[in-house]
Every structure is written in C-alpha cells, then in structure tokens.
Amino acid sequence: MNEKLKFINTHISIERKSESSYFLENIDFNAGKLTFTFNTVEDNQTIKLIFSDYYSFRIMEESLLLNYFGLENISKIEFDCIYQVESSPYMNELVNSSENFATQSNKIPKLYGIYLFDDCIEVISTNDPRIEYC
C-alpha cells in the first residue's frame, strides 16, 4: 500500500464563511443517500455534503495521510476541501474486488477525498456531492 494518491484537481470548493477548521459532526446513510454534516467550533457554521449515488465510503484518522503522501508532500494538501482523486489504494481495492464494478450501472464511479485536520474521508460515488450551507 505504498501507492500515492493522484489528484485530478480541487474541482469542488466549499465557500469559506469562517477561518475555523471543520470537524465531522454526523454521518447519515440510508435510502441510497450519504450525508456528512460538518461544523466549525468558533462560529458554528454548518455544511452538509450529500452524495446521492454512492458505492462505499471510509473514514480514517488524519495520520494516515502521511502514508499516502509522504512527509515531503503533506504540506501541499489544502484541508477542508473536496478533491476528486484519480486513484488510491482504497479505489483499487474496491475495483479489484468486483469484476463488473465499473460496468454494473453504466456510470463511472469517482473517488472523492475530504481531508480535515482530524479525519480523512474517502467516498466512491457516481455523482458529485451536493453542498448545503445551513
């Protein structure tokens, strides 16, 4: 698992209304919809990321980012952003575990990375997330 994450770009940006960092407050997944609720400590700004068609997600502690990027590249990561990721060990593992993974729904799954100071979240979905400001 020495493979590095390959970023396509920071194609989804979160409008910053605060200088505070976000923390993961809640996860809700039912009826084919996955919702992450994030909040800030100082000014209580809340945002929700909603994935309407997702395959899988995982949450790891932020120290595992060092395994992906290495010490020399970790400073290049902008936290509190959503990245679309070209490849990662997680995506490769899921694709390799199912022969028909990419063709099951005629939609191409994408990997999204959400990197916070305390959590590393990866979501495999066929649709971009919708962002709601609460």
N, C-alpha and C positions, 0 to 999 in steps of 0.2 A: 504493500500500500504506500509506496513512495511517490506515486504519481501526483503531480501538482494539479491544482485546479486551473483551468484555462477559461478566462473570462471573455465573453463576447463583447460586452460593454456594460455601462451602468444605465441601461435603457429605461428603467423606471425610476423616477426620482420622487422622493417624499418632500412635500412642501414643508420647510422648516419654519415653525412658528415659535420655536424655543431653542435656546442654546443647550438645554439639558439633553442628556442621552436617554434613549428609550429603553424600557425594560418590558419583557414579556409578561403580561398580566393574565391572559386567559387564552385557551385554545378550545375551539368548539368544532367538532366534526360530526356531521350527520347529514343524511339525505343527499350525499354526493357533494356537499359543500364543506370547505375547510376555512375557518375564520380564526385569524390570530388577532388578538387585541393587545396593542402596545400603549404604554403610558409613560409620561415623564414625571419625575419626582417633584421638581420645584414648582411647576405651574400646572400640573395635572392635565396636560394636553393628551388626548386620546386619539389614536388612529386604529383602523381595522384594515387588515389585508384579507380579502376574500377570494379564494380560489374556487371557481365553480365546477371544475372538472379536473380532479387530481387523482394520481395513482398512489402516491406514497409521500410520506414526509418523515423527517427525523430531526431531533434536537440533540445537540452535543454541547459540552462546555467549551468555552472560548479558547481554552488552552490547546485544543485540537487543531486550531487554525495554524499553529506552528508546524504541525505535522504536514499540513497541506502546502503551505507557502514557504516554510523555512524562515529563519530569523532575518535573512537579508531582504526578504520581500514583504514581510508583515507590515512594515510602515507604509506600503503603497495601498493598503486596503483602507477604503473610506467606510467607517462604521455608520450604522443607521441608514443604510442604503439597500436597495434590492438589486442584485446582479442577476443577469442571465448568464449561466455558466455553460461552457461548451462541453466539458467533460470533467468527471471526477470519479474517484473510486466507488462512490455511492451509486451514481448513474450506471457505471459499467457493471457493477454487481447486479443491479436490477435487470438490465438489458440481457446480461448473460444468463440469468436465471429463468428466462422465458423465451422460448424460440420465436414466438409470434408477438413479442412485446410491442414493436413499432408498427405492426400491421393490424392489430386487433380492432382498432376503431377508425382506421384511415386518417387518423390525426397524428401529428408528430409530437411526441412528448418533449418538453423542455425542462431544464433544471434551473431552479431559481435559488439563489443564495441570499439569505438575510443574516448579516453579521452584526451582532450587538457586542457590547463590552462584556456581557455575561453569558451570551448564548450564541451558538452557531446553528442556524436553521436551514435545512435544505428541503425543497418541495419539488416533486416531479408532477407536472401538470401540462395539459394541452392548451390551456388558456392563460393569458396574462392575468395577474391578480387585479381586482378592483380595489381602489383605495378609498376609504371613507374617513372623513375627518369629523370627529364627534365633539 
